[in-house]
Amino acid sequence: MLIEAAKLAPRWNAELALVYEREKQNGNCNQATLAVARKLVAYLMAVDRRETAFDPRVAEQSLNAEQSA
């Protein structure tokens, strides 16, 4: 189910579309879909950790903070 969501997500979210296109240039479509799925999981983890509704701006700030730590 996560993969199906990852296939549709780039159509509705510009940031996920960029992730998809960047990974597609480096590999194939399947790798790009998996990269989007990983990003969706990161969003889910951020929402769960904060116990708040999803806000793309907050989720991205949280992801950037984790990656730099």
Biopython code that builds the backbone (N, CA, C, O; Angstrom):
import numpy as np
from Bio.PDB.StructureBuilder import StructureBuilder

atoms = [
    (1, "MET", "N", (0.821, -1.180, 0.000)),
    (1, "MET", "CA", (0.000, 0.000, 0.000)),
    (1, "MET", "C", (0.876, 1.259, 0.000)),
    (1, "MET", "O", (0.525, 2.258, -0.627)),
    (2, "LEU", "N", (1.987, 1.214, 0.684)),
    (2, "LEU", "CA", (2.884, 2.366, 0.723)),
    (2, "LEU", "C", (3.439, 2.669, -0.669)),
    (2, "LEU", "O", (3.569, 3.832, -1.049)),
    (3, "ILE", "N", (3.761, 1.633, -1.419)),
    (3, "ILE", "CA", (4.290, 1.835, -2.764)),
    (3, "ILE", "C", (3.238, 2.475, -3.661)),
    (3, "ILE", "O", (3.560, 3.340, -4.475)),
    (4, "GLU", "N", (1.999, 2.061, -3.520)),
    (4, "GLU", "CA", (0.924, 2.670, -4.323)),
    (4, "GLU", "C", (0.780, 4.156, -3.980)),
    (4, "GLU", "O", (0.580, 4.987, -4.867)),
    (5, "ALA", "N", (0.884, 4.479, -2.703)),
    (5, "ALA", "CA", (0.823, 5.887, -2.294)),
    (5, "ALA", "C", (2.011, 6.652, -2.855)),
    (5, "ALA", "O", (1.872, 7.799, -3.278)),
    (6, "ALA", "N", (3.178, 6.019, -2.859)),
    (6, "ALA", "CA", (4.386, 6.665, -3.371)),
    (6, "ALA", "C", (4.301, 6.897, -4.877)),
    (6, "ALA", "O", (4.907, 7.836, -5.394)),
    (7, "LYS", "N", (3.561, 6.059, -5.576)),
    (7, "LYS", "CA", (3.394, 6.257, -7.008)),
    (7, "LYS", "C", (2.505, 7.454, -7.307)),
    (7, "LYS", "O", (2.703, 8.137, -8.312)),
    (8, "LEU", "N", (1.526, 7.716, -6.446)),
    (8, "LEU", "CA", (0.591, 8.825, -6.664)),
    (8, "LEU", "C", (1.059, 10.146, -6.049)),
    (8, "LEU", "O", (0.717, 11.215, -6.555)),
    (9, "ALA", "N", (1.818, 10.086, -4.991)),
    (9, "ALA", "CA", (2.188, 11.284, -4.234)),
    (9, "ALA", "C", (2.870, 12.365, -5.067)),
    (9, "ALA", "O", (2.551, 13.539, -4.880)),
    (10, "PRO", "N", (3.789, 12.038, -5.974)),
    (10, "PRO", "CA", (4.432, 13.114, -6.751)),
    (10, "PRO", "C", (3.466, 13.930, -7.604)),
    (10, "PRO", "O", (3.787, 15.053, -7.992)),
    (11, "ARG", "N", (2.307, 13.390, -7.896)),
    (11, "ARG", "CA", (1.315, 14.138, -8.678)),
    (11, "ARG", "C", (0.674, 15.256, -7.862)),
    (11, "ARG", "O", (0.186, 16.238, -8.420)),
    (12, "TRP", "N", (0.678, 15.101, -6.538)),
    (12, "TRP", "CA", (-0.037, 16.034, -5.672)),
    (12, "TRP", "C", (0.888, 16.896, -4.823)),
    (12, "TRP", "O", (0.450, 17.908, -4.275)),
    (13, "ASN", "N", (2.153, 16.518, -4.704)),
    (13, "ASN", "CA", (3.080, 17.236, -3.841)),
    (13, "ASN", "C", (4.327, 17.586, -4.644)),
    (13, "ASN", "O", (5.029, 16.696, -5.124)),
    (14, "ALA", "N", (4.600, 18.872, -4.790)),
    (14, "ALA", "CA", (5.727, 19.319, -5.612)),
    (14, "ALA", "C", (7.066, 18.839, -5.054)),
    (14, "ALA", "O", (7.963, 18.485, -5.819)),
    (15, "GLU", "N", (7.207, 18.823, -3.742)),
    (15, "GLU", "CA", (8.470, 18.378, -3.137)),
    (15, "GLU", "C", (8.721, 16.901, -3.433)),
    (15, "GLU", "O", (9.843, 16.508, -3.750)),
    (16, "LEU", "N", (7.680, 16.093, -3.328)),
    (16, "LEU", "CA", (7.832, 14.677, -3.627)),
    (16, "LEU", "C", (8.074, 14.460, -5.124)),
    (16, "LEU", "O", (8.742, 13.502, -5.512)),
    (17, "ALA", "N", (7.541, 15.333, -5.952)),
    (17, "ALA", "CA", (7.812, 15.260, -7.383)),
    (17, "ALA", "C", (9.293, 15.524, -7.660)),
    (17, "ALA", "O", (9.889, 14.885, -8.527)),
    (18, "LEU", "N", (9.879, 16.461, -6.926)),
    (18, "LEU", "CA", (11.306, 16.730, -7.084)),
    (18, "LEU", "C", (12.148, 15.538, -6.641)),
    (18, "LEU", "O", (13.125, 15.183, -7.301)),
    (19, "VAL", "N", (11.769, 14.923, -5.528)),
    (19, "VAL", "CA", (12.468, 13.725, -5.054)),
    (19, "VAL", "C", (12.401, 12.643, -6.123)),
    (19, "VAL", "O", (13.403, 12.001, -6.438)),
    (20, "TYR", "N", (11.219, 12.449, -6.672)),
    (20, "TYR", "CA", (11.024, 11.423, -7.695)),
    (20, "TYR", "C", (11.897, 11.698, -8.922)),
    (20, "TYR", "O", (12.592, 10.801, -9.401)),
    (21, "GLU", "N", (11.865, 12.916, -9.425)),
    (21, "GLU", "CA", (12.634, 13.250, -10.624)),
    (21, "GLU", "C", (14.135, 13.138, -10.394)),
    (21, "GLU", "O", (14.861, 12.644, -11.257)),
    (22, "ARG", "N", (14.605, 13.592, -9.234)),
    (22, "ARG", "CA", (16.033, 13.512, -8.923)),
    (22, "ARG", "C", (16.494, 12.058, -8.887)),
    (22, "ARG", "O", (17.534, 11.719, -9.453)),
    (23, "GLU", "N", (15.730, 11.209, -8.230)),
    (23, "GLU", "CA", (16.105, 9.800, -8.140)),
    (23, "GLU", "C", (15.944, 9.088, -9.477)),
    (23, "GLU", "O", (16.712, 8.179, -9.794)),
    (24, "LYS", "N", (14.965, 9.489, -10.248)),
    (24, "LYS", "CA", (14.747, 8.867, -11.555)),
    (24, "LYS", "C", (15.935, 9.139, -12.476)),
    (24, "LYS", "O", (16.304, 8.281, -13.278)),
    (25, "GLN", "N", (16.529, 10.310, -12.371)),
    (25, "GLN", "CA", (17.701, 10.640, -13.182)),
    (25, "GLN", "C", (18.910, 9.791, -12.783)),
    (25, "GLN", "O", (19.746, 9.466, -13.626)),
    (26, "ASN", "N", (19.002, 9.434, -11.507)),
    (26, "ASN", "CA", (20.128, 8.642, -11.018)),
    (26, "ASN", "C", (19.936, 7.139, -11.209)),
    (26, "ASN", "O", (20.917, 6.395, -11.219)),
    (27, "GLY", "N", (18.720, 6.687, -11.358)),
    (27, "GLY", "CA", (18.467, 5.255, -11.441)),
    (27, "GLY", "C", (17.307, 4.954, -12.349)),
    (27, "GLY", "O", (17.242, 5.426, -13.484)),
    (28, "ASN", "N", (16.389, 4.159, -11.835)),
    (28, "ASN", "CA", (15.210, 3.838, -12.624)),
    (28, "ASN", "C", (13.951, 4.235, -11.872)),
    (28, "ASN", "O", (14.021, 4.765, -10.762)),
    (29, "CYS", "N", (12.812, 3.981, -12.476)),
    (29, "CYS", "CA", (11.535, 4.395, -11.892)),
    (29, "CYS", "C", (11.263, 3.716, -10.556)),
    (29, "CYS", "O", (10.694, 4.329, -9.652)),
    (30, "ASN", "N", (11.664, 2.457, -10.427)),
    (30, "ASN", "CA", (11.424, 1.749, -9.170)),
    (30, "ASN", "C", (12.215, 2.360, -8.024)),
    (30, "ASN", "O", (11.693, 2.494, -6.917)),
    (31, "GLN", "N", (13.462, 2.732, -8.271)),
    (31, "GLN", "CA", (14.271, 3.374, -7.240)),
    (31, "GLN", "C", (13.686, 4.729, -6.868)),
    (31, "GLN", "O", (13.714, 5.122, -5.701)),
    (32, "ALA", "N", (13.162, 5.437, -7.846)),
    (32, "ALA", "CA", (12.550, 6.737, -7.580)),
    (32, "ALA", "C", (11.294, 6.573, -6.729)),
    (32, "ALA", "O", (11.059, 7.365, -5.816)),
    (33, "THR", "N", (10.495, 5.565, -7.017)),
    (33, "THR", "CA", (9.292, 5.302, -6.225)),
    (33, "THR", "C", (9.665, 4.949, -4.793)),
    (33, "THR", "O", (9.004, 5.393, -3.854)),
    (34, "LEU", "N", (10.718, 4.155, -4.614)),
    (34, "LEU", "CA", (11.166, 3.802, -3.264)),
    (34, "LEU", "C", (11.671, 5.022, -2.503)),
    (34, "LEU", "O", (11.471, 5.118, -1.292)),
    (35, "ALA", "N", (12.318, 5.948, -3.190)),
    (35, "ALA", "CA", (12.777, 7.176, -2.535)),
    (35, "ALA", "C", (11.587, 7.990, -2.036)),
    (35, "ALA", "O", (11.634, 8.544, -0.937)),
    (36, "VAL", "N", (10.533, 8.066, -2.825)),
    (36, "VAL", "CA", (9.321, 8.776, -2.405)),
    (36, "VAL", "C", (8.679, 8.055, -1.223)),
    (36, "VAL", "O", (8.203, 8.699, -0.288)),
    (37, "ALA", "N", (8.662, 6.728, -1.260)),
    (37, "ALA", "CA", (8.093, 5.953, -0.150)),
    (37, "ALA", "C", (8.875, 6.218, 1.136)),
    (37, "ALA", "O", (8.278, 6.375, 2.201)),
    (38, "ARG", "N", (10.200, 6.267, 1.044)),
    (38, "ARG", "CA", (11.010, 6.563, 2.239)),
    (38, "ARG", "C", (10.690, 7.955, 2.780)),
    (38, "ARG", "O", (10.629, 8.158, 3.993)),
    (39, "LYS", "N", (10.488, 8.901, 1.884)),
    (39, "LYS", "CA", (10.149, 10.265, 2.308)),
    (39, "LYS", "C", (8.779, 10.281, 2.993)),
    (39, "LYS", "O", (8.595, 10.977, 3.992)),
    (40, "LEU", "N", (7.826, 9.522, 2.463)),
    (40, "LEU", "CA", (6.508, 9.437, 3.102)),
    (40, "LEU", "C", (6.608, 8.827, 4.498)),
    (40, "LEU", "O", (5.940, 9.279, 5.428)),
    (41, "VAL", "N", (7.438, 7.809, 4.640)),
    (41, "VAL", "CA", (7.634, 7.204, 5.962)),
    (41, "VAL", "C", (8.252, 8.218, 6.924)),
    (41, "VAL", "O", (7.875, 8.276, 8.094)),
    (42, "ALA", "N", (9.189, 9.004, 6.436)),
    (42, "ALA", "CA", (9.776, 10.040, 7.280)),
    (42, "ALA", "C", (8.722, 11.050, 7.725)),
    (42, "ALA", "O", (8.730, 11.499, 8.871)),
    (43, "TYR", "N", (7.811, 11.405, 6.811)),
    (43, "TYR", "CA", (6.710, 12.295, 7.175)),
    (43, "TYR", "C", (5.831, 11.658, 8.258)),
    (43, "TYR", "O", (5.452, 12.314, 9.228)),
    (44, "LEU", "N", (5.515, 10.379, 8.080)),
    (44, "LEU", "CA", (4.688, 9.676, 9.068)),
    (44, "LEU", "C", (5.357, 9.637, 10.435)),
    (44, "LEU", "O", (4.707, 9.825, 11.464)),
    (45, "MET", "N", (6.653, 9.391, 10.431)),
    (45, "MET", "CA", (7.390, 9.354, 11.702)),
    (45, "MET", "C", (7.389, 10.726, 12.386)),
    (45, "MET", "O", (7.265, 10.816, 13.607)),
    (46, "ALA", "N", (7.526, 11.776, 11.599)),
    (46, "ALA", "CA", (7.509, 13.130, 12.162)),
    (46, "ALA", "C", (6.156, 13.452, 12.779)),
    (46, "ALA", "O", (6.085, 14.043, 13.856)),
    (47, "VAL", "N", (5.087, 13.064, 12.100)),
    (47, "VAL", "CA", (3.738, 13.306, 12.622)),
    (47, "VAL", "C", (3.533, 12.515, 13.911)),
    (47, "VAL", "O", (2.979, 13.034, 14.880)),
    (48, "ASP", "N", (3.973, 11.277, 13.919)),
    (48, "ASP", "CA", (3.817, 10.443, 15.109)),
    (48, "ASP", "C", (4.625, 10.998, 16.282)),
    (48, "ASP", "O", (4.136, 11.041, 17.411)),
    (49, "ARG", "N", (5.846, 11.417, 16.018)),
    (49, "ARG", "CA", (6.714, 11.942, 17.079)),
    (49, "ARG", "C", (6.136, 13.224, 17.676)),
    (49, "ARG", "O", (6.161, 13.415, 18.892)),
    (50, "ARG", "N", (5.622, 14.092, 16.822)),
    (50, "ARG", "CA", (5.080, 15.377, 17.297)),
    (50, "ARG", "C", (3.654, 15.274, 17.813)),
    (50, "ARG", "O", (3.191, 16.150, 18.544)),
    (51, "GLU", "N", (2.955, 14.204, 17.436)),
    (51, "GLU", "CA", (1.557, 13.999, 17.828)),
    (51, "GLU", "C", (0.681, 15.180, 17.412)),
    (51, "GLU", "O", (-0.154, 15.655, 18.181)),
    (52, "THR", "N", (0.889, 15.640, 16.189)),
    (52, "THR", "CA", (0.100, 16.733, 15.623)),
    (52, "THR", "C", (-0.342, 16.349, 14.210)),
    (52, "THR", "O", (0.110, 15.350, 13.651)),
    (53, "ALA", "N", (-1.222, 17.155, 13.655)),
    (53, "ALA", "CA", (-1.655, 16.935, 12.276)),
    (53, "ALA", "C", (-0.502, 17.217, 11.328)),
    (53, "ALA", "O", (0.428, 17.945, 11.673)),
    (54, "PHE", "N", (-0.562, 16.645, 10.141)),
    (54, "PHE", "CA", (0.497, 16.816, 9.158)),
    (54, "PHE", "C", (0.537, 18.236, 8.634)),
    (54, "PHE", "O", (-0.484, 18.782, 8.216)),
    (55, "ASP", "N", (1.708, 18.827, 8.658)),
    (55, "ASP", "CA", (1.968, 20.133, 8.059)),
    (55, "ASP", "C", (3.276, 19.987, 7.285)),
    (55, "ASP", "O", (4.323, 19.795, 7.903)),
    (56, "PRO", "N", (3.251, 20.071, 5.957)),
    (56, "PRO", "CA", (4.458, 19.823, 5.165)),
    (56, "PRO", "C", (5.646, 20.693, 5.572)),
    (56, "PRO", "O", (6.787, 20.233, 5.525)),
    (57, "ARG", "N", (5.402, 21.923, 5.965)),
    (57, "ARG", "CA", (6.512, 22.802, 6.351)),
    (57, "ARG", "C", (7.178, 22.311, 7.617)),
    (57, "ARG", "O", (8.406, 22.318, 7.709)),
    (58, "VAL", "N", (6.397, 21.883, 8.596)),
    (58, "VAL", "CA", (6.956, 21.393, 9.861)),
    (58, "VAL", "C", (7.677, 20.074, 9.637)),
    (58, "VAL", "O", (8.753, 19.853, 10.192)),
    (59, "ALA", "N", (7.095, 19.196, 8.827)),
    (59, "ALA", "CA", (7.705, 17.897, 8.557)),
    (59, "ALA", "C", (9.050, 18.078, 7.869)),
    (59, "ALA", "O", (10.011, 17.390, 8.215)),
    (60, "GLU", "N", (9.139, 18.972, 6.918)),
    (60, "GLU", "CA", (10.392, 19.188, 6.207)),
    (60, "GLU", "C", (11.454, 19.772, 7.132)),
    (60, "GLU", "O", (12.619, 19.383, 7.044)),
    (61, "GLN", "N", (11.081, 20.693, 8.014)),
    (61, "GLN", "CA", (12.034, 21.245, 8.964)),
    (61, "GLN", "C", (12.561, 20.161, 9.884)),
    (61, "GLN", "O", (13.749, 20.134, 10.207)),
    (62, "SER", "N", (11.678, 19.270, 10.306)),
    (62, "SER", "CA", (12.080, 18.173, 11.170)),
    (62, "SER", "C", (13.021, 17.233, 10.458)),
    (62, "SER", "O", (14.011, 16.796, 11.044)),
    (63, "LEU", "N", (12.739, 16.908, 9.204)),
    (63, "LEU", "CA", (13.611, 16.032, 8.441)),
    (63, "LEU", "C", (14.989, 16.646, 8.225)),
    (63, "LEU", "O", (16.002, 15.955, 8.337)),
    (64, "ASN", "N", (15.031, 17.943, 7.917)),
    (64, "ASN", "CA", (16.302, 18.611, 7.711)),
    (64, "ASN", "C", (17.133, 18.636, 8.977)),
    (64, "ASN", "O", (18.353, 18.487, 8.920)),
    (65, "ALA", "N", (16.490, 18.822, 10.119)),
    (65, "ALA", "CA", (17.194, 18.826, 11.391)),
    (65, "ALA", "C", (17.786, 17.446, 11.697)),
    (65, "ALA", "O", (18.907, 17.344, 12.196)),
    (66, "GLU", "N", (17.032, 16.397, 11.397)),
    (66, "GLU", "CA", (17.524, 15.032, 11.655)),
    (66, "GLU", "C", (18.690, 14.696, 10.749)),
    (66, "GLU", "O", (19.648, 14.061, 11.189)),
    (67, "GLN", "N", (18.630, 15.106, 9.498)),
    (67, "GLN", "CA", (19.681, 14.774, 8.543)),
    (67, "GLN", "C", (20.984, 15.497, 8.872)),
    (67, "GLN", "O", (22.063, 14.960, 8.625)),
    (68, "SER", "N", (20.901, 16.695, 9.420)),
    (68, "SER", "CA", (22.111, 17.436, 9.747)),
    (68, "SER", "C", (22.703, 17.007, 11.090)),
    (68, "SER", "O", (23.856, 17.320, 11.387)),
    (69, "ALA", "N", (21.924, 16.296, 11.898)),
    (69, "ALA", "CA", (22.430, 15.859, 13.218)),
    (69, "ALA", "C", (23.253, 14.599, 13.124)),
    (69, "ALA", "O", (23.746, 14.107, 14.139)),
]
sb = StructureBuilder()
sb.init_structure("model")
sb.init_model(0)
sb.init_chain("A")
sb.init_seg("    ")
for serial, (resi, resn, name, xyz) in enumerate(atoms, 1):
    if name == "N":
        sb.init_residue(resn, " ", resi, " ")
    sb.init_atom(name, np.array(xyz, "f"), 0.0, 1.0, " ", f" {name:<3s}", serial, name[0])
structure = sb.get_structure()
